[in-house]
Amino acid sequence: MGKKVRVALVYGGKSGEHDVSLQTALAVMSAFDYDKYEIKPFYITNDGEWRTGKTLLAPPDDVAKLRFAPDETGENALTPVLRGLSPAAAGEEAPIDVVFPLLHGTYGEDGTIQGMLEMANIPYVGAGVLASAVGMDKVIMKKLFAQEGLPQCVYRYFNRTQWEKDPAYFIMEVEVSLGYPCFVKPANLGSSVGVSKAKNREELIAAIDLAFSYDRKVIVEEFVDAREIEVSVLGNDEPKASVPGEIKSSNDFYDYKAKYIDGKSVMEIPADLPYETAEAAREMAIRAFQAIDGSGLSRVDFFLRKADGALLVNEVNTMPGFTPYSMYPLLWKESGLSYRELLDALIELAIERHAEKQRLDFGSGVPKS
């Protein structure tokens, strides 16, 4: 038996999606092949404190066991992550081969932890700093989609200072450009947290106030009577797209309740689409992934407008739901890649991307071969 790959799983975090992250972590821990991998869990509390558990010899059987107590030694849990991860600097073998961030939302999916891992020169799964940040900021994402020539719905955006200075102007902008109903969202957040559907001016103002409680920037999008189509993307420089799937929401729209609470939404895999539409979605998913400089994994979400069959890119999610029952792995399962094989592929892609970066000259003046 060869040497095991040592994987640090990081989950929890200072985010409204903390509990979703725990469910993802439990699913991933349960799916790894412990004959191939050695798993070290790192839990981040709601307050941002890092805590570490013992190396796993077998997966935990309950999500409650993922919330570790503070380290009795008093050592900051970040220390074992960062210490010795550069063998050349430490003069010894790195204790961790790759980090797998399983953090959804703020301080995890937005480029922050990715930046820390880049500074420490640690291989990690998923999107890099730029793609993570862009994937979290719906406004910047949509601007890049427009640059790429990808069709999307009409939207407007503004920050808190602009809104407080002249709310009447932005209300007029929304009513003239988008009309009612429309969707109001925090620009930087996931899992539909803080998202509202506004049917009139009173609801619009209330929705904007709610969105500003989550972020300093708000985006308002036109209502599109459409089917919700999703495609999974996997890869680095040569990404591949899965078959498309469709979300049939149990709610008025696919909000947090419909995603995680009532359990009544339906995922249709593969989506019942004409061949040409399915292929167009796959091609556009790869273009959207590359537009934000994606790597590792992403789920790309679309609207398929009922009136004319137009396919509109909605957003790219760089850390999609990742339990065995989530859309991202289910789409790959339908495309011929099992959950365990998907984990193997993501680890390989992370190590591949890190090795590629080691060829770069970071200031020595001597190019690396």
LOLUM-345426 format. One record per residue (C-alpha): x, y, z; residue in one letter. Coordinates in pm, 1 decimal. Layout:
BEGIN
@x:X; y:Y; z:Z; residu:a
...
end
This chain:
BEGIN
@x:0.0; y:0.0; z:0.0; residu:m
@x:140.0; y:343.9; z:-96.6; residu:g
@x:172.8; y:646.4; z:122.8; residu:k
@x:-158.4; y:805.7; z:221.6; residu:k
@x:-243.2; y:1156.2; z:107.0; residu:v
@x:-286.7; y:1377.3; z:412.6; residu:r
@x:-591.1; y:1600.3; z:376.9; residu:v
@x:-691.7; y:1883.9; z:609.9; residu:a
@x:-1069.5; y:1939.5; z:603.4; residu:l
@x:-1166.8; y:2292.1; z:710.1; residu:v
@x:-1533.2; y:2360.2; z:785.2; residu:y
@x:-1778.8; y:2564.9; z:992.9; residu:g
@x:-1678.8; y:2930.8; z:975.5; residu:g
@x:-1811.8; y:3281.1; z:1041.5; residu:k
@x:-2100.3; y:3261.6; z:800.0; residu:s
@x:-2476.3; y:3233.6; z:788.0; residu:g
@x:-2408.3; y:2900.4; z:617.5; residu:e
@x:-2214.3; y:2755.2; z:912.8; residu:h
@x:-2451.8; y:2463.5; z:967.2; residu:d
@x:-2465.4; y:2386.7; z:595.3; residu:v
@x:-2085.8; y:2359.6; z:605.1; residu:s
@x:-2104.9; y:2106.4; z:889.6; residu:l
@x:-2340.0; y:1887.0; z:687.9; residu:q
@x:-2102.6; y:1906.4; z:392.3; residu:t
@x:-1806.2; y:1814.5; z:612.8; residu:a
@x:-1982.3; y:1510.5; z:756.4; residu:l
@x:-2072.0; y:1388.7; z:407.8; residu:a
@x:-1717.9; y:1434.5; z:274.4; residu:v
@x:-1557.0; y:1267.0; z:577.7; residu:m
@x:-1789.9; y:972.2; z:533.2; residu:s
@x:-1706.1; y:931.0; z:164.9; residu:a
@x:-1326.5; y:940.0; z:170.3; residu:f
@x:-1135.2; y:616.1; z:119.0; residu:d
@x:-940.0; y:587.7; z:446.0; residu:y
@x:-702.7; y:340.3; z:283.4; residu:d
@x:-588.7; y:621.1; z:51.1; residu:k
@x:-629.9; y:929.8; z:268.2; residu:y
@x:-544.6; y:1048.0; z:617.5; residu:e
@x:-798.7; y:1309.0; z:730.0; residu:i
@x:-728.1; y:1589.8; z:976.0; residu:k
@x:-1039.2; y:1793.5; z:1068.9; residu:p
@x:-1027.6; y:2166.7; z:1145.0; residu:f
@x:-1341.1; y:2332.4; z:1280.1; residu:y
@x:-1395.3; y:2710.6; z:1273.5; residu:i
@x:-1653.2; y:2831.7; z:1525.1; residu:t
@x:-1920.2; y:3093.5; z:1453.7; residu:n
@x:-1687.1; y:3343.4; z:1622.3; residu:d
@x:-1396.1; y:3253.4; z:1394.8; residu:g
@x:-1194.0; y:3047.4; z:1641.4; residu:e
@x:-1001.3; y:2760.0; z:1485.5; residu:w
@x:-1014.9; y:2423.4; z:1660.5; residu:r
@x:-859.9; y:2095.4; z:1555.8; residu:t
@x:-962.7; y:1735.3; z:1610.0; residu:g
@x:-759.2; y:1417.5; z:1610.9; residu:k
@x:-661.8; y:1256.6; z:1282.8; residu:t
@x:-956.5; y:1046.9; z:1168.6; residu:l
@x:-916.0; y:671.5; z:1139.0; residu:l
@x:-1283.9; y:638.7; z:1050.2; residu:a
@x:-1556.5; y:890.9; z:968.7; residu:p
@x:-1768.8; y:1039.1; z:1251.7; residu:p
@x:-2127.7; y:919.0; z:1269.8; residu:d
@x:-2291.4; y:1242.1; z:1382.6; residu:d
@x:-2258.5; y:1609.5; z:1290.0; residu:v
@x:-2242.0; y:1703.9; z:1660.3; residu:a
@x:-1901.7; y:1536.0; z:1681.0; residu:k
@x:-1760.2; y:1790.5; z:1437.7; residu:l
@x:-1773.5; y:2077.5; z:1691.6; residu:r
@x:-1447.9; y:2035.0; z:1883.7; residu:f
@x:-1363.7; y:2186.2; z:2222.0; residu:a
@x:-1071.5; y:2432.4; z:2242.2; residu:p
@x:-726.1; y:2271.7; z:2224.5; residu:d
@x:-625.4; y:2176.1; z:2579.7; residu:e
@x:-264.3; y:2271.4; z:2506.8; residu:t
@x:-371.0; y:2626.8; z:2440.8; residu:g
@x:-212.9; y:2612.6; z:2095.0; residu:e
@x:-389.8; y:2804.6; z:1824.0; residu:n
@x:-530.3; y:2548.8; z:1579.0; residu:a
@x:-390.1; y:2752.6; z:1291.0; residu:l
@x:-38.5; y:2660.4; z:1403.1; residu:t
@x:-48.8; y:2293.7; z:1297.1; residu:p
@x:-201.6; y:2399.9; z:964.8; residu:v
@x:73.5; y:2645.2; z:882.7; residu:l
@x:375.7; y:2499.6; z:1063.1; residu:r
@x:601.4; y:2284.7; z:847.5; residu:g
@x:386.8; y:2298.0; z:536.6; residu:l
@x:683.9; y:2419.3; z:337.4; residu:s
@x:939.7; y:2137.0; z:374.9; residu:p
@x:1219.1; y:2350.3; z:231.2; residu:a
@x:1163.8; y:2612.6; z:501.0; residu:a
@x:1100.4; y:2376.5; z:788.0; residu:a
@x:1356.0; y:2116.4; z:693.3; residu:g
@x:1110.1; y:1838.3; z:744.4; residu:e
@x:824.0; y:1666.5; z:572.0; residu:e
@x:500.7; y:1864.6; z:550.0; residu:a
@x:234.1; y:1726.4; z:787.1; residu:p
@x:-45.9; y:1804.6; z:538.4; residu:i
@x:-46.1; y:1747.5; z:162.9; residu:d
@x:-358.8; y:1940.5; z:69.5; residu:v
@x:-633.5; y:2147.3; z:233.9; residu:v
@x:-997.6; y:2090.7; z:142.7; residu:f
@x:-1198.0; y:2402.4; z:241.7; residu:p
@x:-1561.2; y:2305.3; z:298.6; residu:l
@x:-1667.7; y:2656.9; z:389.5; residu:l
@x:-1976.3; y:2812.5; z:236.3; residu:h
@x:-2032.1; y:3186.6; z:222.3; residu:g
@x:-1840.2; y:3468.4; z:388.5; residu:t
@x:-1482.8; y:3407.8; z:514.3; residu:y
@x:-1456.3; y:3081.1; z:327.4; residu:g
@x:-1599.3; y:3093.0; z:-20.2; residu:e
@x:-1501.0; y:3454.6; z:-83.9; residu:d
@x:-1123.7; y:3427.9; z:-128.7; residu:g
@x:-1021.5; y:3499.2; z:230.7; residu:t
@x:-906.9; y:3151.9; z:334.4; residu:i
@x:-776.8; y:3094.7; z:-17.4; residu:q
@x:-551.7; y:3399.1; z:25.0; residu:g
@x:-417.7; y:3263.9; z:354.9; residu:m
@x:-339.2; y:2928.0; z:194.2; residu:l
@x:-171.7; y:3097.7; z:-102.8; residu:e
@x:50.2; y:3299.0; z:133.1; residu:m
@x:148.2; y:2976.6; z:311.2; residu:a
@x:205.4; y:2801.8; z:-24.9; residu:n
@x:-33.8; y:2520.2; z:65.5; residu:i
@x:-220.5; y:2319.8; z:-202.0; residu:p
@x:-597.8; y:2350.9; z:-163.6; residu:y
@x:-912.0; y:2228.0; z:-333.8; residu:v
@x:-1134.2; y:2460.7; z:-531.1; residu:g
@x:-1125.9; y:2808.3; z:-678.3; residu:a
@x:-838.2; y:3048.5; z:-623.1; residu:g
@x:-851.5; y:3392.0; z:-462.6; residu:v
@x:-981.9; y:3581.5; z:-764.5; residu:l
@x:-1245.8; y:3331.3; z:-871.6; residu:a
@x:-1364.4; y:3284.5; z:-512.8; residu:s
@x:-1402.7; y:3658.9; z:-457.8; residu:a
@x:-1574.5; y:3712.7; z:-792.3; residu:v
@x:-1797.2; y:3411.1; z:-739.1; residu:g
@x:-1915.9; y:3563.3; z:-412.0; residu:m
@x:-1975.4; y:3914.0; z:-550.0; residu:d
@x:-2277.1; y:3890.2; z:-779.5; residu:k
@x:-2220.8; y:4238.0; z:-924.5; residu:v
@x:-1859.7; y:4183.0; z:-1032.2; residu:i
@x:-1954.4; y:3835.2; z:-1154.7; residu:m
@x:-2226.7; y:3975.0; z:-1378.9; residu:k
@x:-1988.9; y:4236.5; z:-1519.1; residu:k
@x:-1746.9; y:3961.5; z:-1619.7; residu:l
@x:-2031.3; y:3762.3; z:-1774.7; residu:f
@x:-2122.7; y:4069.3; z:-1979.3; residu:a
@x:-1760.3; y:4105.9; z:-2091.8; residu:q
@x:-1766.6; y:3741.3; z:-2201.3; residu:e
@x:-2087.9; y:3805.6; z:-2395.8; residu:g
@x:-2298.9; y:3569.5; z:-2185.4; residu:l
@x:-2672.0; y:3650.9; z:-2181.1; residu:p
@x:-2819.6; y:3733.6; z:-1839.7; residu:q
@x:-3116.8; y:3906.6; z:-1679.9; residu:c
@x:-3140.2; y:4283.9; z:-1632.8; residu:v
@x:-3014.6; y:4410.3; z:-1294.7; residu:y
@x:-2930.4; y:4721.6; z:-1095.4; residu:r
@x:-2705.6; y:4761.9; z:-791.5; residu:y
@x:-2603.4; y:5020.4; z:-531.5; residu:f
@x:-2425.2; y:5041.7; z:-197.4; residu:n
@x:-2557.5; y:5154.4; z:138.4; residu:r
@x:-2413.0; y:5506.9; z:109.8; residu:t
@x:-2572.0; y:5560.3; z:-231.2; residu:q
@x:-2906.6; y:5426.9; z:-110.2; residu:w
@x:-2915.6; y:5640.3; z:202.7; residu:e
@x:-2820.1; y:5951.1; z:3.8; residu:k
@x:-3096.3; y:5917.0; z:-257.6; residu:d
@x:-3333.6; y:5621.1; z:-211.9; residu:p
@x:-3595.7; y:5779.2; z:-439.8; residu:a
@x:-3355.9; y:5767.6; z:-734.9; residu:y
@x:-3282.0; y:5396.9; z:-695.0; residu:f
@x:-3648.2; y:5312.1; z:-641.9; residu:i
@x:-3721.2; y:5489.5; z:-971.1; residu:m
@x:-3432.1; y:5302.8; z:-1139.5; residu:e
@x:-3571.9; y:4968.8; z:-1029.2; residu:v
@x:-3932.4; y:5048.7; z:-1119.3; residu:e
@x:-3843.6; y:5185.6; z:-1466.9; residu:v
@x:-3574.1; y:4932.2; z:-1560.1; residu:s
@x:-3698.9; y:4614.6; z:-1390.4; residu:l
@x:-4055.6; y:4660.7; z:-1274.8; residu:g
@x:-4238.1; y:4431.8; z:-1032.4; residu:y
@x:-4196.4; y:4166.9; z:-921.0; residu:p
@x:-3818.5; y:4176.9; z:-879.1; residu:c
@x:-3560.2; y:4002.8; z:-664.8; residu:f
@x:-3347.5; y:4181.4; z:-406.4; residu:v
@x:-3025.4; y:4019.4; z:-285.4; residu:k
@x:-2716.7; y:4096.7; z:-80.4; residu:p
@x:-2438.1; y:4118.6; z:-338.8; residu:a
@x:-2206.6; y:3898.4; z:-132.1; residu:n
@x:-2378.1; y:3595.9; z:19.9; residu:l
@x:-2486.6; y:3245.7; z:-75.6; residu:g
@x:-2762.9; y:2990.8; z:-16.9; residu:s
@x:-3026.9; y:3256.2; z:-91.7; residu:s
@x:-2978.4; y:3413.0; z:254.5; residu:v
@x:-3132.5; y:3760.9; z:265.4; residu:g
@x:-3305.4; y:3721.8; z:-71.7; residu:v
@x:-3657.5; y:3860.2; z:-115.4; residu:s
@x:-3913.6; y:3883.8; z:-392.6; residu:k
@x:-4065.6; y:4231.3; z:-401.8; residu:a
@x:-4407.8; y:4280.7; z:-561.7; residu:k
@x:-4450.6; y:4653.2; z:-492.6; residu:n
@x:-4264.4; y:4960.6; z:-363.9; residu:r
@x:-4330.3; y:4887.4; z:3.9; residu:e
@x:-4193.3; y:4533.6; z:-31.1; residu:e
@x:-3897.4; y:4663.9; z:-231.6; residu:l
@x:-3790.7; y:4901.8; z:45.9; residu:i
@x:-3829.8; y:4629.3; z:310.5; residu:a
@x:-3630.9; y:4384.6; z:95.3; residu:a
@x:-3349.8; y:4636.9; z:45.8; residu:i
@x:-3332.4; y:4699.6; z:420.4; residu:d
@x:-3310.0; y:4324.2; z:480.4; residu:l
@x:-3038.0; y:4278.5; z:218.3; residu:a
@x:-2834.4; y:4562.2; z:369.9; residu:f
@x:-2834.0; y:4378.0; z:702.6; residu:s
@x:-2615.1; y:4114.7; z:530.1; residu:y
@x:-2396.0; y:4321.9; z:298.5; residu:d
@x:-2299.8; y:4680.6; z:215.5; residu:r
@x:-2397.3; y:4630.3; z:-148.6; residu:k
@x:-2734.5; y:4521.4; z:-288.2; residu:v
@x:-2829.9; y:4386.3; z:-628.7; residu:i
@x:-3184.1; y:4394.4; z:-769.3; residu:v
@x:-3272.4; y:4164.2; z:-1058.5; residu:e
@x:-3568.9; y:4146.9; z:-1292.4; residu:e
@x:-3816.4; y:3863.9; z:-1247.2; residu:f
@x:-3779.8; y:3599.1; z:-1516.0; residu:v
@x:-4054.5; y:3342.0; z:-1561.4; residu:d
@x:-3819.0; y:3054.0; z:-1617.6; residu:a
@x:-3707.8; y:2703.5; z:-1536.2; residu:r
@x:-3397.8; y:2681.2; z:-1311.9; residu:e
@x:-3121.5; y:2478.0; z:-1476.6; residu:i
@x:-2786.9; y:2387.5; z:-1316.4; residu:e
@x:-2462.0; y:2244.6; z:-1456.8; residu:v
@x:-2159.5; y:2116.1; z:-1263.6; residu:s
@x:-1810.7; y:2205.4; z:-1385.9; residu:v
@x:-1491.6; y:2019.6; z:-1291.6; residu:l
@x:-1132.4; y:2093.4; z:-1389.9; residu:g
@x:-856.0; y:2352.3; z:-1408.3; residu:n
@x:-737.3; y:2476.3; z:-1747.4; residu:d
@x:-945.3; y:2221.4; z:-1939.7; residu:e
@x:-1274.5; y:2202.9; z:-1748.1; residu:p
@x:-1555.7; y:1963.6; z:-1825.7; residu:k
@x:-1928.7; y:2010.2; z:-1776.9; residu:a
@x:-2182.4; y:1760.4; z:-1646.7; residu:s
@x:-2527.7; y:1691.6; z:-1780.1; residu:v
@x:-2772.2; y:1968.3; z:-1681.4; residu:p
@x:-3020.6; y:1926.6; z:-1397.5; residu:g
@x:-3334.4; y:2117.9; z:-1305.4; residu:e
@x:-3453.4; y:2256.4; z:-972.2; residu:i
@x:-3828.9; y:2250.5; z:-916.2; residu:k
@x:-3872.4; y:2465.7; z:-607.9; residu:s
@x:-4127.5; y:2399.0; z:-336.1; residu:s
@x:-4146.2; y:2770.7; z:-262.9; residu:n
@x:-4227.1; y:3085.1; z:-459.1; residu:d
@x:-3857.4; y:3085.8; z:-548.8; residu:f
@x:-3557.8; y:2871.8; z:-454.9; residu:y
@x:-3480.5; y:3039.8; z:-120.7; residu:d
@x:-3302.4; y:2911.5; z:190.7; residu:y
@x:-3617.1; y:2735.9; z:317.1; residu:k
@x:-3670.4; y:2555.1; z:-12.3; residu:a
@x:-3302.7; y:2453.2; z:-27.1; residu:k
@x:-3242.8; y:2333.2; z:327.0; residu:y
@x:-3553.8; y:2318.6; z:544.3; residu:i
@x:-3877.4; y:2188.7; z:396.8; residu:d
@x:-3719.4; y:1916.9; z:182.7; residu:g
@x:-3994.3; y:1940.8; z:-78.4; residu:k
@x:-3799.2; y:2083.5; z:-370.5; residu:s
@x:-3729.9; y:1837.3; z:-650.3; residu:v
@x:-3408.0; y:1791.5; z:-848.1; residu:m
@x:-3464.9; y:1643.6; z:-1191.7; residu:e
@x:-3145.1; y:1479.6; z:-1320.7; residu:i
@x:-3089.3; y:1497.4; z:-1606.3; residu:p
@x:-3315.1; y:1788.5; z:-1692.5; residu:a
@x:-3578.1; y:1725.2; z:-1957.1; residu:d
@x:-3425.3; y:1946.1; z:-2226.0; residu:l
@x:-3381.1; y:1931.9; z:-2603.7; residu:p
@x:-3031.0; y:1812.0; z:-2693.9; residu:y
@x:-2935.1; y:2151.9; z:-2836.8; residu:e
@x:-3040.7; y:2333.9; z:-2518.6; residu:t
@x:-2854.7; y:2090.1; z:-2294.1; residu:a
@x:-2537.4; y:2127.5; z:-2500.0; residu:e
@x:-2572.6; y:2506.2; z:-2499.4; residu:a
@x:-2600.4; y:2502.8; z:-2119.1; residu:a
@x:-2286.6; y:2289.0; z:-2088.3; residu:r
@x:-2091.8; y:2514.5; z:-2325.1; residu:e
@x:-2208.0; y:2830.3; z:-2146.8; residu:m
@x:-2124.9; y:2676.9; z:-1808.6; residu:a
@x:-1763.4; y:2630.8; z:-1913.8; residu:i
@x:-1749.7; y:2985.8; z:-2051.8; residu:r
@x:-1886.8; y:3124.5; z:-1724.9; residu:a
@x:-1638.5; y:2914.4; z:-1525.1; residu:f
@x:-1349.9; y:3043.4; z:-1734.4; residu:q
@x:-1480.1; y:3402.4; z:-1725.8; residu:a
@x:-1413.9; y:3416.3; z:-1350.4; residu:i
@x:-1088.0; y:3214.2; z:-1385.5; residu:d
@x:-1239.7; y:2916.1; z:-1206.3; residu:g
@x:-1051.1; y:2604.3; z:-1099.0; residu:s
@x:-1141.0; y:2279.7; z:-925.1; residu:g
@x:-1516.9; y:2291.8; z:-910.9; residu:l
@x:-1815.7; y:2517.2; z:-962.0; residu:s
@x:-2187.7; y:2488.9; z:-1019.6; residu:r
@x:-2328.2; y:2723.1; z:-1282.5; residu:v
@x:-2694.3; y:2820.9; z:-1253.8; residu:d
@x:-2916.7; y:2928.5; z:-1541.3; residu:f
@x:-3264.1; y:3058.0; z:-1613.7; residu:f
@x:-3437.9; y:2897.2; z:-1911.7; residu:l
@x:-3695.2; y:3159.2; z:-2001.0; residu:r
@x:-4033.3; y:3003.8; z:-2073.2; residu:k
@x:-4148.1; y:3271.9; z:-2317.8; residu:a
@x:-3877.7; y:3213.8; z:-2580.3; residu:d
@x:-3650.0; y:2936.3; z:-2456.4; residu:g
@x:-3359.9; y:3177.1; z:-2402.2; residu:a
@x:-3085.2; y:3051.9; z:-2170.2; residu:l
@x:-2961.2; y:3315.6; z:-1922.5; residu:l
@x:-2662.6; y:3271.8; z:-1690.6; residu:v
@x:-2760.7; y:3350.5; z:-1331.9; residu:n
@x:-2447.5; y:3283.7; z:-1125.4; residu:e
@x:-2143.0; y:3065.4; z:-1058.7; residu:v
@x:-2116.6; y:2899.9; z:-717.9; residu:n
@x:-1751.4; y:2815.0; z:-643.8; residu:t
@x:-1830.1; y:2602.6; z:-334.0; residu:m
@x:-2165.9; y:2443.4; z:-409.0; residu:p
@x:-2353.7; y:2214.7; z:-174.4; residu:g
@x:-2148.3; y:1897.4; z:-155.6; residu:f
@x:-2341.0; y:1628.9; z:29.2; residu:t
@x:-2415.4; y:1310.5; z:-170.9; residu:p
@x:-2767.6; y:1449.2; z:-216.0; residu:y
@x:-2661.8; y:1791.0; z:-345.0; residu:s
@x:-2701.6; y:1889.2; z:-706.4; residu:m
@x:-2329.0; y:1922.0; z:-782.4; residu:y
@x:-2223.9; y:1560.3; z:-706.4; residu:p
@x:-2554.3; y:1417.8; z:-830.4; residu:l
@x:-2498.4; y:1576.5; z:-1170.5; residu:l
@x:-2154.6; y:1415.2; z:-1188.1; residu:w
@x:-2297.2; y:1082.1; z:-1075.3; residu:k
@x:-2538.1; y:1098.9; z:-1368.8; residu:e
@x:-2239.9; y:1190.2; z:-1588.0; residu:s
@x:-2049.0; y:878.8; z:-1478.2; residu:g
@x:-1840.3; y:1000.1; z:-1182.9; residu:l
@x:-1919.2; y:867.7; z:-833.6; residu:s
@x:-1900.9; y:1079.5; z:-517.4; residu:y
@x:-1577.3; y:909.1; z:-407.4; residu:r
@x:-1425.4; y:945.6; z:-755.4; residu:e
@x:-1522.5; y:1312.5; z:-749.6; residu:l
@x:-1328.9; y:1362.8; z:-424.6; residu:l
@x:-1026.4; y:1189.2; z:-579.4; residu:d
@x:-1046.9; y:1416.7; z:-884.1; residu:a
@x:-1068.2; y:1733.4; z:-673.4; residu:l
@x:-763.4; y:1636.5; z:-466.8; residu:i
@x:-568.3; y:1562.2; z:-785.6; residu:e
@x:-672.0; y:1894.0; z:-941.4; residu:l
@x:-561.5; y:2083.7; z:-629.5; residu:a
@x:-218.9; y:1922.5; z:-627.2; residu:i
@x:-186.6; y:1970.8; z:-1005.1; residu:e
@x:-264.9; y:2343.2; z:-981.7; residu:r
@x:-22.6; y:2391.5; z:-691.6; residu:h
@x:255.8; y:2212.9; z:-882.4; residu:a
@x:193.3; y:2439.2; z:-1180.8; residu:e
@x:229.7; y:2749.1; z:-961.8; residu:k
@x:564.9; y:2627.8; z:-830.5; residu:q
@x:704.1; y:2682.0; z:-1181.0; residu:r
@x:650.8; y:3058.5; z:-1148.6; residu:l
@x:917.1; y:3314.0; z:-1063.9; residu:d
@x:801.2; y:3507.1; z:-756.8; residu:f
@x:1083.8; y:3759.7; z:-754.6; residu:g
@x:1413.5; y:3572.2; z:-762.3; residu:s
@x:1473.4; y:3673.9; z:-1122.0; residu:g
@x:1560.9; y:3316.7; z:-1211.3; residu:v
@x:1283.8; y:3143.6; z:-1412.6; residu:p
@x:1192.7; y:2794.4; z:-1298.1; residu:k
@x:1196.5; y:2508.4; z:-1545.4; residu:s
end
